[in-house]
Amino acid sequence: MPPVTADATRERIIDAAEECFGRFGVAKTTVEDIAAAANLSRATVYRCVTGGRDELILAVLMRDLRRFLDQLAERLRGERSVSEAIVEGTLDAVEYVRREPAVAHFLAPEAAGHMQAAVAGAAEHVLALCCEYVRPHFERAQRQRTLRADIDVEGTVEFLFRIITSLIVMDRDRDADGLRRFLRTYVVPVIAAP
């Protein structure tokens, strides 16, 4: 049997944290719950995850975000236009957050204080990860002159993230077609080349 690496133990702890957050909610999950679910001692959890619960909250969120971004990158490769990539990518992101239990738990009001503490100072890492995934698509669109030449990837990703967040927080009961019309009218013109 091969030796257990620190990375494997950390993944096991993150798996257990994700399971516990889904079962108990973020606010009610303790390090003891996570240690028990991982079948490890609390000391081992703290040794592998020096930032404690807040680091685990962020680790679960980042792993889920990577999964979504992998799917989004694949979808963006198939879109015919920048406008449709913006619209469909935004719709995908809104739907992803609404249907993913792990992410939804982080956005629940009871978790807001914990999540804020967990991501304080990490926003640049989240933005960098998102930019890493969409940069090739944006650069190609700028070369093809279908994306405004005067905007940068980081600013555009931040803008879209703010739009996505507002669409989730303030759901106006638009169906998918209504949301597409809204995005084509108000968001696409800000990003796509005229």
N, C-alpha and C positions, 0 to 999 in steps of 0.2 A: 504494500500500500504506500503510495507516494506521500511525502510529508505535506502537511497542511501549511500553506503559505499565509503570510500576513494579508495579502490581497484577497485570498479565498475566504479568510475569516472575516475580513471587512465586508465582502459581498454577502456573506451569510448574515451578518448583522444588519446590513441595509435591507436584505430580503425580509428579515424578521421585523424590522421597523415598518416597512411598507405594509406588511400583514397586520401589525398591531394598529397602525394609523387607520387602516380600513375597518378594523373590527371595533376599536374603542374610540376612535377620533383622535386627532392630534393633541388636543388639550388634555385629554385624560390618559394618554399613553405615558408610562414612566420608563426609565432606563431598565428598571427591574422587569417590566413586562417584556421589553425587547430582549433582554438577556435570557429570560425564560423561554421565549419563542425560538431563540437561536440555540437553545440548550448550551449556554455558556454562562460563566460567572459574570457578575456585574463588573468585577475588576478587569476581566478580559475585555469587556465591551469598552470600558474607559481607556484601557491601554491602546486599543485599536482605533478608537474614535475619541481623540483628546478633546474635541469640542463638545462632547456630550450630545444631549438631545437636539440642540439647535443645529449642530453639524449633521445629525442624522436626518432632520427635517429637510435641510438643504440637499443632502445627498439623494434622498428619495425624489425630491422635486427635479433635480438635475437629471437623474436617470430617466424619469418619465419624459422630461423635455427632450432628451436625446432620442428616445424612441419615436416621439412624435415628429421631430425634425428629420429623422431618417425617412419616415413615410412622406412628409411634406416635400423633401428634396426629390424623391421619386416622382411625386405628382407634378411638381414644377417642371421636370424634364419633359413631361408630356403636354404641357399647355402650349397653345399655338401663339398666344400673344402675351405681352407684359400685362395688359389690362386684365385679361382673364386670369393670369397667374396671381395678380394682386387680389382680385375678387375671390377666386376659389381658394387661395391660400388663407385669406382672412376668414372665410366661411369655415374652412377646415379647422382653423385654430379655435374659433368660437365653439364649434361643435365638439372638438376634442376636449376642451375644458369642461363643457357641460356634461359630457358622457363618461369621462374618466373619473372613477371614484377616488383614486389617489389624489388627483389634482383638485377635485371638488372638495375633498376634506380640508385641503389647505386654504381654500377660499371661503370656507364656512365661517360665519361670524365668530363662533367659539374659538377658532384657531387664529384669528387675525393677529392678536398680540404675539402669539408664539411665532407665527410666520414672519412677522415684521422683525422680530429679534433675530430669527434665523437668517434672513436675507440681508440684514443691515450690513453694508460693506461688500456684499456679493453681487450687487446689481450689475457692476461692470463685467463680472464673469458670465452672468446670464446673457447680457447684451453681446459679449464677445462670442459666446457659443452660437447664438442666433445668427450673428453676422457671418461666422465661419460657414454656416450651412447655406446662407442665401447669397454670399458674396459672388460665387461663380455665375449665378443667374443674373444678378444685377450688373456685373461687369460685362457679360455678354450683351445684355440689353443696352447698356450704354454704348458699346462698340457698334451695335446695330441702330443706334439713335432712336430707340423706342422708349428709353428711360431718360428723364431729364439729365443733361450732362452736368448741371451745377449742383447736384445733390450727392451726398456721400452715403455709403451703405449704412454706417452706424446711425446716422441721423434718421435715415429712412426706416430702419428696423425699429428704432425707438418710437418713431411716429406711429408705425403700424401696431406696435405693442400697446401703445396708449389707446389707439382706436379699438383694438381687440378687447382690451380691459374694459373700456367704457361700454362696448356692446354687450359684454357679459354682465356688468354691474347694473346697467340700465336697459334691461330687456324690454323693448316696446312691442312685444308680441308680433313682430314681423315674421312672415314665413320666409323660406329661403329665397324665393323670387323677389320679395319686397326688400330683403336685405341686399340682394345683388343689385337691385336698382339704386338703393341708397349708396352703396359703395361705388358704383359706376358714376353716379352723379357728383358725389362729394369727395371721395378719396382718390380715385384713379386720376382725376385731373391734377392733383397735387404732385403725383409721382411720375406718371407717364409723360413722354414727350408729346408736345402738341401736334 
